Amino acid sequence: MKRTITHLADGRELFYFDRRDDADRGATDARDLPPRPPASELRYDPLTEEWIAVAGHRQGRTFLPPASECPLCPSTPGNLTEVPSSAYDVVVFENRFPSFSTQTGEHPQVGGLSEVRPGVGRCEVVCFTSDHGSSFSELSAGQVELVMEAWIDRTAELSAMPGVEQVFCFENRGAEIGITLAHPHGQIYAYPYVTPRTRLSLGAAERHRERTGGNLFADVLAAEREAGIRVVASNEHWTAFVPAAARWPVEVHLYPHRQVPDLGGLQPAERTAFGPLYTEVLRRLDGLFGVPMPYVAAWHQAPVNVGRELSYAHLELFSIRRAPDKLKYLAGSESAMGAFVNDVLPEETARLLRSLVTE
């Protein structure tokens, strides 16, 4: 793999990840871009003990442009994009409209019990392929490995940045999920705090260790593999299963069979084995209702400074689609109380996904 770093017209970093060492990445960004926005501000919610990012500049971000104006495609004479080269394998760059950044500004206190501080961190965009009409499910095994290497590279570098407490790699797919760009891509957030979901999981893992001496995530995986009824697919190094207490109508978790805190801990064979299983699961999702499945794919990795011995890197994949023409909306119970009600039996979801032919 060849890694090349360059800069866009407004100073943001861009990284090319190529299979070939002779890839020419000398193209420069010829656009006239405005200055980068200041960092968002973080406001503390004393009722939930959570930090909320307020990023007003994101209101102006690009929204579902036509394919001919896609900012994630390679640049052409008629469409200068975020990627200066005329072709690429995988590319990562700093988000032009970030939720967190190092461009600090003034953030006065707002009074009351809410503390305000700069939203220092980083947000990056990961383009999985230059093919605008493709999807992650269509990537070759080698292309998925290259994406994995980009995730690993960026997780390591972002984790070393001052003030970063957690790195989150994810993909939003589908208009129903709320994407703003249709090109196959994901994002990476480097948070200046440990996220609420991770704090909850690590708290549960610590209590489980005190009770049993075991690792909670490893024990969940072992129990699902032994039960078998919710396993969707597996290979030598990974298992994909529908969790017994799935919140979403379609939800699949993918675990490596060996505990590692983050993606960088995966061995070469484990990295290679991920792609074929994951793309199979994605094709099963697309086949479930006969329409492309909107989803969120979220990598759960250990925080930078806490809970690393408890963490177990894994991917959680879920969709809001519950039928060919129906979506699950987060209504009163979910939105107001955080109390999920799932209309679909997890065992039935697993059975239906297993029954699909993916070749």
Secondary structure as UniProt FT lines:
FT   STRAND          2..7
FT   TURN            9..10
FT   STRAND          13..18
FT   TURN            21..22
FT   STRAND          41..45
FT   TURN            46..49
FT   STRAND          50..54
FT   HELIX           56..60
FT   HELIX           67..69
FT   TURN            71..72
FT   TURN            77..78
FT   STRAND          90..94
FT   TURN            112..113
FT   STRAND          116..118
FT   STRAND          122..127
FT   TURN            132..133
FT   HELIX           136..138
FT   HELIX           141..159
FT   TURN            162..163
FT   STRAND          166..173
FT   TURN            175..178
FT   STRAND          185..191
FT   HELIX           196..212
FT   HELIX           216..227
FT   TURN            229..230
FT   STRAND          231..234
FT   STRAND          238..241
FT   TURN            244..245
FT   STRAND          250..256
FT   HELIX           263..265
FT   HELIX           268..288
FT   STRAND          295..300
FT   TURN            308..310
FT   STRAND          314..319
FT   STRAND          321..323
FT   TURN            324..325
FT   STRAND          326..327
FT   HELIX           332..336
FT   HELIX           346..355
//
